[in-house]
Amino acid sequence: MPLQYENLDPTTRRYAITELDHDLSTGAFHSSERLRPEAVAEYHRLLREAIRYYDDRWLEEHASDLLVEIEARRTRTGGTTTARVPQMAARLLAEGDFNRYYMRGLALRAIDEGRQVLEVYRARLSLEPRRESANLEGTRVAAAEVLNQLRGPLSAEPAAAPLGRTNSGLSVRLV
């Protein structure tokens, strides 16, 4: 099931595409290591199309064939091994990228419309949400802060980037 994007309308989509196009033109787009190198350009095209017309579920369905099958992983002893890419990898990639550009587009829209604040909400049902995610639900954040945070490098550290974390199920909406 795709995330529930409360403000995904043509206006937000235009702002999100602007953000994606900026990243692609400046080389700031972070391509997942799970994408086959020769498939990166196709993924960019599909992501743009998903933002323009569809949602993260559509992107997942169309991008699943673009992923590698095997990836390197670190072992507990510090070595490396190989493992099959998890079945949910396409969902995580599509959801993460689509939501990131949706939130950036919505933040840019909010700023342009003179709305300075967005609200964090749970966009995907979760029976056991992470404590960090649950603590963020309902909080109001400055649109400029959301935009700056999501324009920066991806981080797995919750304190460094609470929004945009992989598989958090969180998004933002207009207040």
N, C-alpha and C positions, 0 to 999 in steps of 0.2 A: 504494500500500500504506500502510495507517495505521501510525502509530508503534506500537511494542510497549510497552504500558504494563504493567509487571510487577506493579503493585499496584492495578490498576483493578478493584475489587470494590465491593459495595454500601456498605461503610463509607467508603471513599475517595470514592466518588461523593457521599455525603451531605455530607462536609466540603467538597468542591469546589463543590457547589450553594450551600452556606452562603456561601462566598467570593464566588461570582457574585452571589447575591442581595444581599449587602452592597454590592458595587460598584454594582449597578443602583439600589438604594434611596438611596445617597448621591451618585449622579452621578459616581462615580469610574471607571466603565467607559469605556475608551477605544475609541470606534468608529472603525474604519478609514475613511479618506477614500475608499476604493474601494467602500464600500457606498453604494447610492443612499440619499439622505436619508430618503425615504419608506419604506425597507425596514429601517431600523435596528431598530425594535420587533420586526419579524418575525425578524430575525437573533438578537436577544436570546432570543426564544422557542425558536428552533431550537437555539441554543447550550445553553440550559438542558436541552432534551430530549436532545440528544446526550450531555451530561454524565450525565444521569440514566439513559439506557438504551443508548446506542450508543458511537460513537467519532468520531475526527476525519474518517474517510473518509465516514461517513454525513453529517456536517455539511457537508463539501465538496460532496457530491452534492445536498444540499437547499438550500444557500446560493448556489450558483453563479449562479442567476438574479437574485440580489439585488445584483449588482455593476454599477457603471457600465461602459460600454464604452470610453470615452475618458477620459484623465486628463492633467492638465498636468504637464509635466516641465521641469526647468531644463536649459538648454543649457550648453555649455562656456564660452560667452562671458558667461554670467550672465543671459541672457534666458530666456524661456519658450516652450515649444512644446506641442503636443498629440500624444499617441500612444495607440495601442490598449493597453488593459490586457492584460498577458501572460496566456496561457492558464493558467498555473500559479497565478494570483492567488488563486483560490478555495481551492486546496490550501494555500497559504501562510497564508492568513487562518484557515482552519479548524484547521489543524495548530497554528498559533501560539496561538490563543485556547484551544483545547481543552487543549493541553499546559500552558499557563500556569495554568489553573484546576486541572488534575490535580495539578501540582506544589504549588500552594498548598494544595489539599485534603490532599495527602499530608503536607506539612509540618505542618499543623494537627493532623492525626491523630497524627503521630509525637510531637508535643509533648504532646497529651492522653494518649497511651499511655505517657508517660515515656521515650520513645526520643528522644534528643536529636540524633541524627546520621542523615543520609541519604547515600546514595552516588550520584554522578553516573555515568550509563551511556549508551551509545549506543543509542537507541531505534529508529533507522532505519539500515539498512545504508548505508554511504557508502564508495565506493571511494577517494575522495580527500577525507577530512575536512579542514576548516580546521585549521591548526596549533593555534589557540586552543582549538578544540573537543577535539581529540585530547589536548591537555595536561590537560584537565579530566576525562577519562574515568578512572573508578576513584577519584577523589578523594572524600574524605568531607567533608561540610559540615554545619554546625549547622542543624538544622531551623528554628530561629528566624531565622537569617540568610537562608535560602532564602525563608521567608515574607515577611520585611521587604523583601528585594530585589524580589520579584515583586509585592508590593503597591504598589511605587513606580512612577514613570513609566517607560514603555518607552524604551530607549536602544539605539542601534545601536553604541555604543562597547563593545567586548568587555571592557575593564577595568572599566567602570562596571556592567555587568550581564551577566556571562558566561552565566547561565542565562536562558532566555526569549528569546534572540536568534532572529530570524526565520531559519528554515531551518537551524538548527544540528543538528537530529537528536538532541539531547541531552535527557535527562530525568533524574529521580531515582527511587530505590527505597529501600525500607526495608532497614536493615542487620540 
